[in-house]
Amino acid sequence: MFRRAGVALLLGLCAGAVAAQEPQDLLANMREALQTRDFAGEVVLLREGQLEALSVDHVAAGDRTDITPLNRADGELSRSGQQVTFAADRVVDLGEALRVDAPEFAQSYQLRIVGEDRVAGRPVQVIEALPRDAWRFGRRFWVDRESGLPLRSAIRAADGNIIEQWMFTRIELRRVAPPVYGDRAQPEHFVGPQSESLAQTRYRIDGAPDGFGLLAASRSPDSEHLVLADGMSKVSVFVEPLKRDQQVLTGAHRRGALHVFGRVIPGHQVVVVGEVPAATVERIAQGVTAVSGG
């Protein structure tokens, strides 16, 4: 069943000092840094009035991030590439869907630098991504001037209220390595069971909000996982066969900035999950249709 994997995890670091002043350049450096820097540290996550302490360990060579709760004993979250597994129900979205060079990004967000601050004792620049419509959330990043690391991030609703935020309280920068993906902006498809060409998916999504395009697809013999992205936010779509006496998931559900919508299509359960407004995951879920002959 779905593991709320869509959402996935966001983090970026930069190998050298951040000299650029344009917000597009700063965010591009954040993305590049994920491919070049090993790091470890501690993060606090504030969601729905609850504060959680987490240990974060990232290894660039394997594009892997492990997140372990420090004030709970209910499991660890691991990400390898686009694949995410976890036992705990906590996710820290640190930013790997970020692609400021993608046409969808400029179509979906407006960037600006809003000031300077200090986080974990380090000077940062504060960058804001304002959504151009109601189909996505706004975000702020507190970017370390020296390393390019986003030391803090906040997700904002349309009314400006913060829905969810995380912040490093301690960070240790480690080895710097060549970019994992070389000159490519990102891998075309993620590694999964029988990873498929985007043209060979068995399901299509009709009527997705403008700016959300199909980024990746993976399938096993009886299930499929599609990922849509707009240059910053990712939405995962899971389609799995219904089993006898299975409890189905229908309607809307929420956990902080994470929204989930489930519905049933003939013989299958559809679950859509992402750090986007509730209306967005519902619209995408309602547009899931089997491809004839897929």
Buried (B, 14 or more C-beta within 10 A) or exposed (E): EBBBBBBBBBBBBBBEEBEBEEBBEBBBBBBBBBBBBBBBBBBBBBBEEEEBBBBBBBBBEEBBBBBBBEEEEEBBBBBBBBBBEBEBBBBBBBBBBBBBEBEBBBEBBEBEBEEEBEBBEBBBBBBBBEBEEEBBBBBBBBBBBEBBBBBBBBBBBEEEEEBBBBBBBEBEBBEBBEBBEEEEEBBEBBEBEEBBEEEEBBBBBEEBBEBBBBBBBBBEEEBBBBBBBBBBBBBBBBBBEEEEEEEEBEEEBEBBBBBBBBBEBEEBBBBBBBBBBEBBBBBBBBBBEBEEEE
